Amino acid sequence: MEGRGDLAMPFVGTHDHTLDDKGRLVMPAKFRAHFDGPAYLSPWAGCVALWTADRFESMVRRLEEEVRSGETEPAVLRGLAARSEEVRLDPQGRIIVPPRLRDFAALERDVVVCGAIDWIEIWNAPDWEGMADELDRSVAEAFRRGSGI
């Protein structure tokens, strides 16, 4: 894919999972191969985003450039750094979602883990279901306008 460097495979698919009492989440098997080192969790639009180190660093570099050029306020980069967490998959393929990020996205026991091409999103299951119809309409509209495949 153009512009993706050596990260040819996008994150795609939707998976129903659960968080245990300690905030541990088993990552879908098809996503695990992308995480052989550190990964990063960050707050995102209504959910928690999980980034590979390469993709997180790329996003940070882009934001740094935008701050330097005046396109983005420094507070954006500061907020991202302060609210993000470095995580690693344990031998069982789990990550721990810290309480602060669980609270941010209202994550409870039932969650949805879905690909977002360059990152993974972790959603509270009812919130995900509540917007699924809107997503379907948005995708259908993009295809109707010729923006799809």
PEQUI-V621061 format. One record per residue. N is the residue number from 1. RES is the residue in three letters. BURIAL is + if it has 9 or more other C-alpha atoms within 8 Angstrom, else -. D_FIRST is the distance of its C-alpha to the first C-alpha in Angstrom with 1 decimal. Layout:
# PEQUI-V621061
N&RES&BURIAL&D_FIRST ; N&RES&BURIAL&D_FIRST
This chain:
# PEQUI-V621061
1&MET&-&0.0 ; 2&GLU&-&3.8 ; 3&GLY&-&6.4 ; 4&ARG&-&5.8 ; 5&GLY&-&7.9 ; 6&ASP&-&9.1 ; 7&LEU&-&8.4 ; 8&ALA&-&6.0 ; 9&MET&-&8.2 ; 10&PRO&+&8.9 ; 11&PHE&+&12.7 ; 12&VAL&-&14.1 ; 13&GLY&-&17.7 ; 14&THR&-&21.1 ; 15&HIS&-&23.8 ; 16&ASP&+&27.5 ; 17&HIS&+&28.8 ; 18&THR&+&31.9 ; 19&LEU&+&32.8 ; 20&ASP&-&35.9 ; 21&ASP&-&38.8 ; 22&LYS&-&37.4 ; 23&GLY&+&34.1 ; 24&ARG&+&32.2 ; 25&LEU&+&29.2 ; 26&VAL&+&28.0 ; 27&MET&+&24.2 ; 28&PRO&-&22.8 ; 29&ALA&-&22.5 ; 30&LYS&-&18.9 ; 31&PHE&+&18.0 ; 32&ARG&+&20.5 ; 33&ALA&-&18.7 ; 34&HIS&-&16.4 ; 35&PHE&+&19.8 ; 36&ASP&-&21.8 ; 37&GLY&-&23.2 ; 38&PRO&+&23.7 ; 39&ALA&+&21.9 ; 40&TYR&+&22.8 ; 41&LEU&+&24.2 ; 42&SER&+&24.7 ; 43&PRO&+&26.3 ; 44&TRP&-&24.0 ; 45&ALA&-&25.0 ; 46&GLY&-&27.5 ; 47&CYS&+&25.9 ; 48&VAL&+&25.0 ; 49&ALA&+&21.4 ; 50&LEU&+&20.5 ; 51&TRP&+&18.0 ; 52&THR&+&17.1 ; 53&ALA&+&18.9 ; 54&ASP&-&15.9 ; 55&ARG&+&14.5 ; 56&PHE&+&18.1 ; 57&GLU&-&18.9 ; 58&SER&-&16.1 ; 59&MET&-&17.4 ; 60&VAL&+&20.9 ; 61&ARG&-&20.3 ; 62&ARG&-&19.0 ; 63&LEU&+&22.1 ; 64&GLU&+&24.3 ; 65&GLU&-&23.4 ; 66&GLU&+&24.0 ; 67&VAL&+&27.3 ; 68&ARG&-&28.3 ; 69&SER&-&27.7 ; 70&GLY&-&29.6 ; 71&GLU&-&26.9 ; 72&THR&+&27.1 ; 73&GLU&-&30.3 ; 74&PRO&-&30.8 ; 75&ALA&-&31.8 ; 76&VAL&-&28.2 ; 77&LEU&+&27.2 ; 78&ARG&-&30.6 ; 79&GLY&-&30.2 ; 80&LEU&+&26.8 ; 81&ALA&-&28.3 ; 82&ALA&-&31.5 ; 83&ARG&+&30.1 ; 84&SER&+&27.3 ; 85&GLU&-&28.1 ; 86&GLU&-&26.9 ; 87&VAL&+&27.0 ; 88&ARG&+&26.5 ; 89&LEU&+&26.4 ; 90&ASP&-&29.9 ; 91&PRO&-&30.7 ; 92&GLN&-&30.7 ; 93&GLY&+&27.1 ; 94&ARG&+&28.5 ; 95&ILE&+&28.0 ; 96&ILE&+&30.8 ; 97&VAL&+&30.2 ; 98&PRO&-&32.9 ; 99&PRO&-&35.5 ; 100&ARG&-&34.6 ; 101&LEU&+&31.1 ; 102&ARG&+&32.5 ; 103&ASP&-&35.0 ; 104&PHE&+&32.4 ; 105&ALA&+&30.5 ; 106&ALA&-&33.7 ; 107&LEU&+&32.3 ; 108&GLU&-&35.0 ; 109&ARG&-&35.2 ; 110&ASP&+&32.9 ; 111&VAL&+&29.3 ; 112&VAL&+&26.0 ; 113&VAL&+&22.9 ; 114&CYS&+&19.7 ; 115&GLY&+&16.0 ; 116&ALA&+&14.7 ; 117&ILE&-&10.9 ; 118&ASP&+&11.4 ; 119&TRP&+&15.0 ; 120&ILE&+&17.7 ; 121&GLU&+&20.7 ; 122&ILE&+&24.2 ; 123&TRP&+&26.5 ; 124&ASN&+&30.2 ; 125&ALA&+&30.4 ; 126&PRO&-&32.7 ; 127&ASP&-&30.6 ; 128&TRP&+&27.5 ; 129&GLU&-&29.6 ; 130&GLY&-&31.1 ; 131&MET&-&27.9 ; 132&ALA&-&26.4 ; 133&ASP&-&28.1 ; 134&GLU&-&26.9 ; 135&LEU&-&23.2 ; 136&ASP&-&23.8 ; 137&ARG&-&25.4 ; 138&SER&-&22.7 ; 139&VAL&+&20.0 ; 140&ALA&-&22.6 ; 141&GLU&-&23.3 ; 142&ALA&+&19.7 ; 143&PHE&+&19.6 ; 144&ARG&-&23.0 ; 145&ARG&-&22.1 ; 146&GLY&-&19.3 ; 147&SER&-&16.5 ; 148&GLY&-&15.3 ; 149&ILE&-&13.7
